[in-house]
Amino acid sequence: MFSEHEEAVLCRVITLAQQWSGCNFTRYNSSTLRRRVERRMIDVRCQSVGDYLVFLENHPSEYRKLISAMTIKVSHFFRDPEVFTLIERLILPKIMERTTTSRRAAVRIWSSACASGEEAYSLAILIAELLDQQAAPHQEVTILATDLDCDSLAFAAEGIYHEESLRHVPESIRNRYFRQPDSLSCHYWQVTPELRRMVSFVSFDLTNPSRLSPPSGIFSEYDFILCRNMLIYCQHSLKVDILRRFYLCLCADGYLALGRSESLPQSYQGHFCPVDSRLKIYLKKEML
């Protein structure tokens, strides 16, 4: 626990991080931010948050590392396989069918708080497999993956992952959608160029209430929005604000996926029907 003085210094650290990055961390849970700052303190061998503030002010390169630490990046391919099984067998086929019958130009999916891109590429794999099964190679699909950490986005765009991140990827899928770069050890795999072209990685701050959606998606509605394991770190008011924007961005009968440990606030339970309440996948309701 930090003392009252240390909490004040921590607030100064967070304020500097906000000024440097343009991101708003004030509506994140304070305990989450404290743990992330403490992690950086350990890495740079600072004994107190006061020492870390001095270090931050004297080492501008630390800002980028601090911002990276303050964002959520725990992921791997097909994280929570049961959720992806439901997406593969129910959600994506429904979306594809609806797109065909309504003659919409494209399937549009938004992977928000995408971290290093594993979720977005997992979706791309499922869609590529489905298009192959349906013999519909020309169906346009747009997967927008956003995060506020530019380092994570650059990592994701390159698409190189340690084999540990692929532990839930079947060998046949790995061999079809990944290659081993000659310049790296045999423990690393890179997403194929064809799959990388299906995903656009864009910097976007979900905590900014003045922005409805990323600029590249502002004029279109989404068939499916995923925001898994991010809302758990947010204060209630921020959760409600993010869900409000997701609701507005979804098309009629659009789907929303949250993390298993997350739930809809009471004020938004009437806006969505549960597709699977245990797996936290919902269908948008049209409000009268």
C-alpha positions, 0 to 999 in steps of 0.5 A: 500500500502507498502512503498518502504522500506516495499516492500523490506522487503516483498521481503525478506520474500518471498525469505525466504519462497522460500528458506524454501519450494523450491517453486518459488513465483517470478512469482506470482502476487505481489498483491496476495503475498502481501495479503497473507503475510498481512493475516499472519501478522494479524493472528500473530498480527504483525503491520508491515511487518518488525515485521513479518520478525522478527517473521518469523526468530524467529519462524521456525514453521511459515514458513509452515503456510506462505507457506500454506497461499501463495497457493490458496485453495478456493474450495468445491465439484462440485464447479461451478456445470455448469462446472461439468455438462458439464464434466459429460455429454460430456467430461468424456463419450468422454474420456471413449469412446475413451479409449475403442475404442483405447484400451488404458490401462487407463483413466488419469486425472490430477487435478493440484493446487488441494488444499484440494482435492474437485475437484479431488474427485468430478471427482472421483464421476462422473467417479464412477457413469459413470463406474457403468452406463456402467457396466465397473467396471474394467476400469482403471482410474488414477486421479493425484491431485497435489499441492505444499502445503503438509498440504493441500495434507495430508488433502485431502488424509484423505478426511474429510470435513465439510458439508459446502463443500458438499453443492452442493452434492446431498443427494443420492451421499453423502450417497453413497460416504461419511461416517460420522466418529464416532469420529467427529461431525455430521457436518463432512463427510469422502470420502469412502475408495473406492473413496479415492483409485481412487485419488493419491495426490502428491506434485508438483510445477507448477511454476518450469519450469524445471519440465514438469509434476509430476514424477509419470506421466512423461511417460504418456499422460493425457486425461484431465487436470484441472487447474481452478482458479490458472492462474489468480494469475500468471504473463503472462510469468508463464501462458504461461509456464504452458500452454506450459507444459499442452499442451505437457502433453495432449494426442491427443484430450485431454481436458483442463479446466480453471477457468471461470475468466481465458482465454488462452493467445493470443499465445496459442489460436491456440493450443486449440479449445473451447469446451465451451468458456463460461465455459473455457473448451478446446480441444487440437489441433495437431499443424502441 
